[in-house]
Structure formats: structure tokens, C-alpha cells
Amino acid sequence: MSATTNPEITANESTSSGVTVQVHPRQEFESAAFRDSIDQFKDVLVLPTTTFASVFGPDVEAGYASISSPQTREDVPVYTLPFADEYDPPTTAIPKAYLRGSLREQVTTDDARPEVSITAVNTADSGPLAVTRFSTKTESTQPTTCRLHPDDLASINSSDGDSVELYNPDTGARFQATARKAPINMEPGQISVSTRCRKLLDVEFPERAAADQTTTLHVRRPVRTVEGSEEQGLCSRVMDRLLNWAVDYHEVQLRLNIGLNADEGRSAGRVNADTMDILAINGGDRVRIRSKTTETPVRCRPIDPESHFVETDSDIDAADVRDRTILLPSTARERLDAVCGDIVRVRRDTRHVAIRSITPSMFAFLGVIIGGLEIVDLLSPSLQPYGLVLTLFFAGVAIWLMLWPERVRCR
């Protein structure tokens, strides 16, 4: 994906006024209170619809906010969703809100039902944009690009080539893409996205959409809610670039879903067999999952919809094991700037693949290096000063040839 040319918004860029809510535990809300049952597992703040509208305004369906309490040293940035429209919250002096446990720990308070102040992060929302066709070829070959009318792009303070965040207004699911202005064949209020983006965000053209399927997307500038991953040193960047070239990889977009209870604390992800083939990995290989400026490595294993892990898990079922979906436990999701339903970028860890491929032949390479020096010395003493260079060159060629099957498999 192209690097963003506009900086991401942080929680410091927020409006001046705040709304006070009282955070209640999950047990006090019925499943029907949430728009989607998966919302209860997301690291998000969920507000009553009237409170949500008072914080973000009438045209926003999912937004970013900063929460604080008298005990917090710094504001905690959170992604915020509304409860279901059918949910009728009890009449209380202070609105009831839901905040997942991992986020509640950041609000340093011993109160079981803490009162927190919510302030909306100041980022412009495009409002609903109708999904339309721009070009079949373009939408099939540019999976991380979206096209908007210049007026819509300007309305969110973005320019051609900037990174923007698309989200489904019904679910809040997010997808980061590179924005391109399209003054021709596009009208204000329209957006064109890739075929893969439509499928992953569950949005469709009006003529194809099911009765309960949305036909619009919202666009805004990306907002960072967790600290970005540490920057690599020069040596690590050079090594990664070399391994990426020697091993190769295929980066794909996958929908993030809750993981198996059996994988909690193990930093392990699960995908189905077809997705394993697309990623060109074996069971137990490491993959890198990236969202915005955060990246986390996990060990990936295959999962079958009929697996006993799925049958014995109380939170997911066979329908959750689908193509282009990764099941990730909360311990791994917390390290990403993403929540369930979001689209993340996944690729195999080329360093892990190289080690797995080369290690079984390590003693053979040592023999080549030691024996090569001896052979050069015996055949042509005049080449002795260059013996080590020649030996390392041929060893590098051997490694390149050994990794050839992995490169072919990836392609």
C-alpha cells in the first residue's frame, strides 16, 4: 500500500466539549443490545444511539473518541460504535456505555462502574457515499485503491494519493486505502472501490445488494488509537529487504475475527486451507499482520469448519471459518490498531521461511565454505586472496537456488 502523505490524526486533535457516561460490565447488556453480536468482543466503546449522535453528530455511524477519568494521566483513544437502534436503554441520569475489559484497564480507576468523559476526535466524515462502478479492470487490479470525486476528497481534508479509511456504516468495519480523485465518470456522493474491498466490507452495488446489505461507505482520514510498532534499525531493514527479495511473499487483505479460546495467550492465528495456499505457508509458519502503523507476528495454523476446536468453542461457529478471514485471539488483537471485522494486511514472514528452508542444509553449507577454501588453495594458489569471496558467492548462489521453490510457490 502506498505510504500516506498526510499524517494520521491522533486523539489530541479533538473537540473541546465532552459527554459523561457510566461504563457498565458486559453482564448488564443483552446480546440484542449490540448491532452485531461480535461487537461485545471488540476493543471499542459502545454508546446509546442518542448519546452517540450528541457526541459525533447525525451523519457519523462510527467514530473515534478520547475517554478520560479523574484518575487517568492521559486520554485513552478508542474506536466508538452505537448500540442497536432497537436497544432501549434504561432512563438514568448518566447514559450507560460498554467498554471492553482490556480498554477499561487503561482507565485507571477501581470503580466497577466508572464515570468517564468522552470527547470526539476532530476528523471529518464524508457521510454516505454510494458504491458505484468505475472500471472493472481497475477494481480488479488495484485492491488497495479507492476513487472519489474531488469535492468529496476535499470535504475530508485529503488530497489525491493520501491514505484514507473506509468504513461500513452498518458494522463499523474499516479498510485503509489510497485515495485517487476521479473527476470523470464519478459524481459527488459516489465512491469506487476494489472488488475485494466490497466483499470484505460486505457492501455491494444497489442492483446486486441483498435486502439487508448496505450500498454505501463512509470515508475519513485514518486515526491512530494505539502506539505504532517500533521502527527497525538499518541492519534489520536491509536484512528484511534482502529476504523479501530472495524468498518473496504475497500480501493479502483478510477480515479479522475473534480467535479460538484454545489459542488465547499463544499468539496463534487460524485461517482455512485456501487462505493458507494463498499465503504460501505451512501449518505453524509465522505471518506478519499489519494494520495502519502497527504490525505483529503470529504463528498461523489451519482450521477446518468441522474441527473439534470450532465445535467446542462457545463464541464462534463453522460460518466464521471462511475464505479471506483470520481468527485471532484477543492477546494478539490488542497489539494491532484493529478490531474484529476490520480488514488487515497479512503476509508470510520471509525470515521464518528462509530459516526453515536453509537450516536443514546448514552443515552442508559449512562444508562448502571450508572445502571451497581448500579447493581454491590447491587448484590455484594465486586465487587464494579471493578464495573466501568466491566461496561465499557460490554459497549465496546455492542458497538462492534452494529458495527457488518457495518463490515459485508464492507466485
C-alpha positions as CSV (number, residue, x, y, z in Angstrom):
1,M,0.0,0.0,0.0
2,S,1.3,3.5,-0.8
3,A,2.6,5.4,2.1
4,T,0.3,8.1,3.4
5,T,1.2,11.7,2.5
6,N,-1.0,13.1,5.2
7,P,-0.2,12.4,8.9
8,E,-2.6,10.2,10.8
9,I,-4.8,12.0,13.3
10,T,-4.2,11.4,17.0
11,A,-6.5,11.7,19.9
12,N,-5.1,15.1,20.8
13,E,-7.0,16.6,17.8
14,S,-10.4,16.6,19.5
15,T,-13.3,18.9,20.1
16,S,-13.4,20.9,23.3
17,S,-16.7,19.7,24.8
18,G,-17.2,16.3,26.4
19,V,-20.1,14.0,27.4
20,T,-20.1,12.0,30.6
21,V,-21.2,8.3,30.5
22,Q,-21.0,5.5,33.0
23,V,-19.3,2.3,31.9
24,H,-21.1,-0.9,32.9
25,P,-19.8,-4.5,32.6
26,R,-20.9,-6.9,29.8
27,Q,-23.2,-8.9,32.0
28,E,-25.6,-5.9,32.2
29,F,-26.3,-5.8,28.5
30,E,-28.2,-8.4,26.5
31,S,-26.8,-9.6,23.2
32,A,-29.7,-7.9,21.4
33,A,-28.4,-4.6,22.6
34,F,-25.5,-4.7,20.1
35,R,-25.8,-4.1,16.4
36,D,-23.7,-7.3,15.8
37,S,-23.0,-10.0,18.4
38,I,-19.3,-9.6,17.6
39,D,-19.3,-6.0,19.0
40,Q,-19.1,-7.3,22.5
41,F,-15.7,-8.8,21.7
42,K,-14.3,-5.6,20.1
43,D,-11.9,-3.3,21.8
44,V,-14.3,-0.4,21.4
45,L,-16.6,1.9,23.3
46,V,-20.3,1.3,22.6
47,L,-22.8,4.1,23.3
48,P,-26.6,4.5,23.2
49,T,-27.7,5.9,19.8
50,T,-28.8,9.3,21.2
51,T,-25.6,9.7,23.2
52,F,-23.6,8.7,20.1
53,A,-25.3,11.3,18.0
54,S,-24.7,14.0,20.6
55,V,-21.0,13.3,20.6
56,F,-20.4,12.8,16.8
57,G,-23.3,14.4,15.0
58,P,-26.1,12.9,12.9
59,D,-24.1,11.8,9.8
60,V,-21.5,9.7,11.6
61,E,-22.1,6.0,12.1
62,A,-18.8,5.1,13.8
63,G,-16.2,7.4,15.2
64,Y,-13.1,8.0,17.3
65,A,-13.2,9.5,20.7
66,S,-10.9,10.2,23.7
67,I,-12.0,9.0,27.1
68,S,-10.7,10.2,30.4
69,S,-11.5,10.0,34.1
70,P,-10.2,11.9,37.1
71,Q,-7.6,9.1,37.7
72,T,-6.2,8.9,34.1
73,R,-3.0,10.7,33.3
74,E,-3.6,10.7,29.6
75,D,-6.7,10.5,27.5
76,V,-7.4,7.0,26.1
77,P,-8.2,7.0,22.3
78,V,-10.9,4.5,21.4
79,Y,-13.0,3.5,18.4
80,T,-16.6,4.1,19.1
81,L,-19.8,2.4,17.9
82,P,-23.5,2.8,18.7
83,F,-25.8,0.2,20.3
84,A,-28.5,-1.3,18.1
85,D,-31.3,1.0,17.1
86,E,-33.8,-1.4,18.7
87,Y,-32.0,-1.1,22.1
88,D,-34.0,0.9,24.5
89,P,-31.6,1.9,27.3
90,P,-33.0,2.5,30.8
91,T,-33.6,6.1,31.8
92,T,-30.7,7.1,34.0
93,A,-29.1,10.4,35.0
94,I,-25.9,9.3,33.2
95,P,-26.0,7.2,30.0
96,K,-24.9,3.6,30.2
97,A,-22.0,2.6,28.0
98,Y,-20.0,-0.6,27.3
99,L,-16.2,-0.7,27.3
100,R,-14.3,-3.9,26.9
101,G,-12.2,-5.1,29.8
102,S,-8.8,-4.6,28.1
103,L,-9.7,-0.9,27.5
104,R,-11.1,-0.4,30.9
105,E,-7.7,-1.3,32.4
106,Q,-6.3,1.8,30.7
107,V,-8.8,3.9,32.5
108,T,-7.1,3.7,35.9
109,T,-9.9,3.5,38.3
110,D,-11.0,1.0,40.9
111,D,-14.7,1.8,40.4
112,A,-16.7,-1.2,39.0
113,R,-18.9,1.3,37.0
114,P,-16.6,4.3,36.4
115,E,-17.8,7.6,35.0
116,V,-15.7,8.7,32.1
117,S,-15.7,11.8,29.9
118,I,-16.0,11.3,26.1
119,T,-14.6,13.8,23.6
120,A,-14.9,13.2,19.8
121,V,-11.7,13.2,17.8
122,N,-11.9,16.0,15.3
123,T,-11.9,14.2,11.9
124,A,-14.2,15.0,9.0
125,D,-16.6,12.3,7.9
126,S,-17.7,12.2,4.2
127,G,-21.1,10.9,5.1
128,P,-22.7,8.1,3.0
129,L,-21.1,7.6,-0.4
130,A,-22.9,5.3,-2.9
131,V,-20.7,2.5,-4.2
132,T,-20.5,2.6,-7.9
133,R,-18.6,1.0,-10.8
134,F,-15.6,3.0,-12.2
135,S,-13.7,0.4,-14.2
136,T,-13.8,-3.4,-13.9
137,K,-10.2,-3.7,-14.8
138,T,-9.1,-1.1,-12.3
139,E,-11.2,-2.5,-9.5
140,S,-9.7,-6.0,-10.1
141,T,-6.1,-5.0,-10.3
142,Q,-5.8,-2.2,-7.6
143,P,-7.1,-3.8,-4.4
144,T,-6.0,-1.0,-2.1
145,T,-7.2,2.0,-4.1
146,C,-10.5,3.9,-3.9
147,R,-11.7,6.6,-6.2
148,L,-13.8,9.6,-5.2
149,H,-15.0,12.9,-6.7
150,P,-12.5,15.8,-5.9
151,D,-15.3,17.5,-3.9
152,D,-15.7,14.5,-1.6
153,L,-11.9,14.2,-1.2
154,A,-11.7,17.8,-0.2
155,S,-14.5,17.5,2.3
156,I,-12.3,15.2,4.4
157,N,-9.3,17.5,4.1
158,S,-7.4,14.9,1.9
159,S,-5.7,15.0,-1.4
160,D,-5.0,12.6,-4.3
161,G,-2.7,9.9,-3.1
162,D,-3.4,10.2,0.6
163,S,-4.3,7.2,2.7
164,V,-8.0,7.2,3.8
165,E,-10.1,5.0,5.9
166,L,-13.3,3.5,4.5
167,Y,-15.9,2.0,6.9
168,N,-19.2,0.2,6.6
169,P,-21.9,2.3,8.3
170,D,-23.8,-0.8,9.5
171,T,-20.9,-2.6,11.1
172,G,-18.1,-0.1,11.6
173,A,-15.7,-2.4,9.8
174,R,-12.7,-0.5,8.4
175,F,-10.4,-0.7,5.4
176,Q,-7.4,1.6,4.7
177,A,-6.9,2.5,1.1
178,T,-5.1,5.0,-1.1
179,A,-7.5,7.7,-2.4
180,R,-7.5,8.8,-6.0
181,K,-9.6,11.6,-7.4
182,A,-11.8,10.8,-10.3
183,P,-13.4,13.9,-11.9
184,I,-14.5,11.9,-14.9
185,N,-17.3,9.2,-14.6
186,M,-17.8,10.0,-10.9
187,E,-20.3,12.3,-9.3
188,P,-20.2,13.9,-5.8
189,G,-21.5,11.3,-3.3
190,Q,-20.1,8.3,-5.1
191,I,-17.1,6.0,-4.4
192,S,-15.5,3.3,-6.4
193,V,-13.6,0.5,-4.5
194,S,-11.9,-2.8,-5.5
195,T,-13.9,-6.0,-5.8
196,R,-12.0,-7.5,-2.9
197,C,-12.8,-4.4,-0.7
198,R,-16.5,-4.8,-1.5
199,K,-16.5,-8.4,-0.5
200,L,-14.5,-7.9,2.7
201,L,-16.6,-4.9,3.9
202,D,-19.8,-6.6,2.8
203,V,-21.0,-3.7,0.7
204,E,-22.5,-4.1,-2.8
205,F,-23.9,-2.2,-5.8
206,P,-27.6,-1.2,-5.3
207,E,-28.7,-3.5,-8.2
208,R,-26.8,-6.5,-6.6
209,A,-27.3,-5.9,-2.9
210,A,-29.3,-8.2,-0.7
211,A,-32.2,-6.7,1.3
212,D,-30.1,-6.2,4.5
213,Q,-26.8,-5.3,2.8
214,T,-25.5,-1.8,2.7
215,T,-24.8,0.0,-0.6
216,T,-22.8,3.0,0.9
217,L,-19.5,3.6,2.5
218,H,-18.1,6.4,4.6
219,V,-14.6,7.9,4.2
220,R,-12.4,9.7,6.7
221,R,-8.7,10.2,7.5
222,P,-7.0,7.4,9.4
223,V,-6.9,7.8,13.2
224,R,-4.3,6.0,15.4
225,T,-5.6,4.6,18.6
226,V,-2.5,2.6,19.7
227,E,1.2,3.3,19.5
228,G,2.8,2.3,16.3
229,S,5.3,-0.6,16.1
230,E,8.9,0.3,16.9
231,E,11.0,1.4,14.0
232,Q,13.5,-1.2,12.8
233,G,17.2,-0.4,12.7
234,L,19.2,-0.1,9.5
235,C,20.6,-3.6,9.6
236,S,17.1,-5.2,10.2
237,R,15.6,-3.2,7.3
238,V,18.4,-4.2,5.0
239,M,18.1,-7.9,6.0
240,D,14.3,-7.8,5.6
241,R,14.6,-6.3,2.1
242,L,17.1,-8.9,1.1
243,L,15.0,-11.8,2.5
244,N,11.8,-10.4,0.8
245,W,13.7,-10.4,-2.5
246,A,15.2,-13.9,-2.0
247,V,12.1,-15.6,-0.6
248,D,9.2,-13.4,-1.9
249,Y,5.7,-13.1,-0.4
250,H,2.1,-12.5,-1.4
251,E,0.4,-9.9,0.8
252,V,-3.4,-10.3,1.1
253,Q,-6.2,-8.5,2.8
254,L,-8.1,-10.6,5.4
255,R,-11.1,-9.9,7.6
256,L,-10.2,-10.0,11.3
257,N,-12.4,-12.2,13.5
258,I,-12.2,-13.4,17.1
259,G,-9.9,-16.3,17.7
260,L,-10.4,-19.7,19.3
261,N,-10.5,-19.9,23.1
262,A,-7.8,-22.6,22.8
263,D,-5.4,-20.0,21.2
264,E,-5.7,-17.4,23.9
265,G,-2.2,-16.5,25.1
266,R,-0.5,-18.4,22.4
267,S,-0.1,-15.7,19.8
268,A,-1.6,-18.0,17.2
269,G,-3.9,-17.2,14.2
270,R,-6.1,-19.6,12.3
271,V,-7.1,-19.5,8.6
272,N,-8.7,-22.1,6.3
273,A,-6.8,-24.2,3.8
274,D,-7.5,-22.0,0.8
275,T,-6.1,-18.9,2.6
276,M,-3.0,-21.0,3.6
277,D,-2.4,-21.7,0.0
278,I,-2.8,-18.0,-1.0
279,L,-0.3,-17.0,1.7
280,A,2.0,-19.9,0.6
281,I,2.6,-21.1,4.1
282,N,2.6,-24.4,6.0
283,G,0.9,-25.0,9.3
284,G,3.0,-23.4,12.1
285,D,4.7,-20.8,9.8
286,R,4.9,-17.3,11.0
287,V,3.0,-14.5,9.3
288,R,3.1,-10.7,9.8
289,I,-0.2,-8.9,10.3
290,R,-0.3,-5.2,9.7
291,S,-2.9,-2.5,10.4
292,K,-2.1,1.2,10.0
293,T,1.3,1.7,11.7
294,T,1.2,-1.4,13.9
295,E,2.5,-4.9,13.0
296,T,2.5,-8.1,14.9
297,P,4.0,-11.6,14.1
298,V,1.9,-14.6,14.9
299,R,2.2,-18.3,14.2
300,C,-0.5,-19.4,11.7
301,R,-2.3,-22.7,11.7
302,P,-5.0,-24.2,9.5
303,I,-8.6,-24.6,10.8
304,D,-11.4,-26.6,9.3
305,P,-15.1,-25.6,9.8
306,E,-15.8,-29.1,11.2
307,S,-12.9,-29.0,13.6
308,H,-13.5,-30.0,17.2
309,F,-11.9,-26.7,18.2
310,V,-14.9,-24.9,16.5
311,E,-17.4,-27.4,17.8
312,T,-16.3,-26.9,21.4
313,D,-15.9,-23.1,21.2
314,S,-18.8,-21.2,22.6
315,D,-18.1,-17.9,20.8
316,I,-17.6,-19.0,17.1
317,D,-19.2,-21.5,14.7
318,A,-18.4,-23.1,11.4
319,A,-19.8,-20.0,9.5
320,D,-16.9,-17.9,11.0
321,V,-14.3,-20.1,9.3
322,R,-14.5,-18.7,5.8
323,D,-12.2,-17.6,2.9
324,R,-10.1,-14.5,3.5
325,T,-10.7,-14.4,7.2
326,I,-8.2,-14.8,10.0
327,L,-9.2,-15.9,13.5
328,L,-7.0,-14.0,16.0
329,P,-7.2,-14.2,19.8
330,S,-7.6,-11.1,21.9
331,T,-4.0,-11.3,23.2
332,A,-2.8,-10.8,19.6
333,R,-5.5,-8.3,18.5
334,E,-4.6,-5.9,21.4
335,R,-1.2,-5.3,19.7
336,L,-2.9,-4.2,16.5
337,D,-4.7,-1.0,15.7
338,A,-7.7,-3.0,14.5
339,V,-10.8,-4.7,15.9
340,C,-12.9,-7.6,14.8
341,G,-14.5,-7.0,11.4
342,D,-11.6,-4.8,10.2
343,I,-9.5,-5.6,7.2
344,V,-5.8,-6.2,7.9
345,R,-2.9,-7.0,5.6
346,V,-1.2,-10.4,6.1
347,R,1.9,-11.9,4.5
348,R,4.2,-14.7,5.4
349,D,7.4,-13.9,7.5
350,T,10.2,-14.3,4.9
351,R,12.8,-14.5,7.7
352,H,11.0,-17.6,9.1
353,V,10.6,-19.2,5.7
354,A,14.3,-18.7,4.9
355,I,15.4,-20.2,8.3
356,R,13.0,-23.2,7.8
357,S,14.4,-23.8,4.3
358,I,18.1,-23.3,4.9
359,T,18.6,-24.8,8.4
360,P,18.4,-28.5,7.4
361,S,21.3,-27.9,5.0
362,M,23.4,-25.7,7.3
363,F,26.1,-28.3,7.8
364,A,26.3,-28.8,4.0
365,F,26.9,-25.1,3.6
366,L,29.6,-25.1,6.2
367,G,31.2,-28.0,4.3
368,V,31.1,-26.0,1.1
369,I,32.7,-23.0,2.7
370,I,35.5,-25.0,4.4
371,G,36.0,-27.3,1.4
372,G,35.8,-24.5,-1.1
373,L,38.7,-22.6,0.5
374,E,40.8,-25.8,0.4
375,I,40.0,-26.5,-3.2
376,V,40.8,-22.9,-4.3
377,D,44.1,-23.2,-2.4
378,L,45.0,-26.5,-4.1
379,L,43.9,-25.6,-7.7
380,S,45.3,-22.1,-7.9
381,P,47.3,-20.6,-5.1
382,S,47.2,-17.2,-6.9
383,L,43.4,-17.0,-6.3
384,Q,43.8,-17.6,-2.6
385,P,43.2,-13.9,-1.7
386,Y,39.9,-14.2,-3.5
387,G,39.0,-17.7,-2.2
388,L,36.7,-16.6,0.5
389,V,34.8,-14.2,-1.8
390,L,34.4,-16.9,-4.4
391,T,33.3,-19.4,-1.9
392,L,30.7,-17.1,-0.3
393,F,29.5,-16.2,-3.8
394,F,28.8,-19.8,-4.7
395,A,27.3,-20.4,-1.3
396,G,24.9,-17.5,-2.0
397,V,24.0,-18.9,-5.4
398,A,23.3,-22.3,-3.7
399,I,21.0,-20.6,-1.2
400,W,19.2,-18.7,-4.0
401,L,18.6,-21.9,-5.8
402,M,17.4,-23.6,-2.6
403,L,14.8,-20.9,-2.1
404,W,13.6,-21.0,-5.7
405,P,10.7,-23.5,-4.9
406,E,9.5,-21.0,-2.2
407,R,9.5,-18.2,-4.7
408,V,7.6,-20.2,-7.3
409,R,5.1,-21.4,-4.6
410,C,4.4,-17.8,-3.6
411,R,3.7,-16.7,-7.2
